[in-house]
Amino acid sequence: MADKVLIVDDDPAIQKMLEKVMNSNHLEADIASDGRQALDMIRRGHYQVILLDINMGDIDGFEVIKKTRSEGNVTPIIIISGRNEDYDALYGLSVGADDYITKPFRPVVLGAKVIALIRRNSLQAGSTSSVITRGCFKYDTTTLRFYKNDQLIDLSSKENSMMLLFMQNPERVFTKDMIYEHVWDNTIIVDNNAIMVYINRLRNKIEDNPQKPVYIQTVRGVGYRFSVS
């Protein structure tokens, strides 16, 4: 059975073009024309990737992301938007998106990004069954769920990949380039601000005081270290 992608856009021409790109990469595509329909389909269906427009009449794309993540759904989300301001991209990442692509875009690049996200998630899901324990944290590599003091912490796809990297390598210092290579698999260009957004999001979720991080430490001039000692 082919992997399935949800396309969320209110423009029929964009819907048709995105569906064609997905089909050319041997992916099935469902289509939602507004935010409410998208949320209903996300709750009822199982998708490997969600392609999401921002400007929609009823519920905008940012709100769709926030509601999806608040319900514990970690399906990778790629925003595809005609808005190319840096603020929109960083805000989209901060609320749970995994990538931000501006229109017009190259179909071959979009297809490659979708396939890369599906492959990475599949590799994580198929890893050997085990639970990694580091101090008060646990990461179940079978379910891809992360816990602090046995309380589940909801993570987006990229937050999940980054946290797994840290859990597998406690006390190791990672430069931003190393994080980019491991988490994004060199499939997209990610600037330093985007990586900082994800670091801050993780700190807000796992630190007792995100302004004075204890677990995800900044190594000045180098990068970041996950410490549980």
Phi, psi and omega in degrees: 000134182290149173295152186242138180240141174258124177258124181240106181199143182266005180258113182303325180294318178293320177304311183296319181294316179295321178298320179296319179297316180295316180298324180292341176258020176062038178242142173277152182225130167257156185233132172242137185262353177205173185295320181296316178297320179300313181299320179296317181290323178296321180290328184267333187254181177230113183241148177276330179211148175242126175258121195229126172278157180266313186277098175226153191291316188273299178234122183285168185299323179300319181291324176300316179297312183299317180293320180297314180291324181294338178268007175086009180275122184251017177306131179302137180237127174249120175281132174238109191223151173278353179270119186249017178289142179301325182300316181298318180296313181293322178294318178301317177295322185291333181266358172130002177287157180258340179200161181222117181241135180261147174276144354285156180227164179272119182306322182294326179289316178300314179302318180295321180293319179296314179298320180295319178296317179296317181297315182296315180295323179294319179295319178295317182292331182267006180291162183302137182296120177191164176240123177269128179242127177225104181060235181274005184252147174224142176230119179269111184284350176277312182266350183061036179251145186239137185229147168236124184051041178066012176258125181296133176246120181287130180233145172286174182302312182289322175299321180298312180298319181292319181292322176298318177302315180293318182295327180282343186223061180297143178073354178279137179272127178247127171286167177297324178296322179293319177297317178302315182295318183284317189272320182262352174059028178058025182268341179221163176270122181239126179274170183299325180298320180296317179296321178297324177301314181292320177300315180295323178296317178297318179299319179296335182268330187245341183275144173292324176225097183302335179286341177229072187296136178255323187272310177261099188263143173274126173260102191307129177079359182236298184171231185222153179222137175263118186235133177235012182276000000 
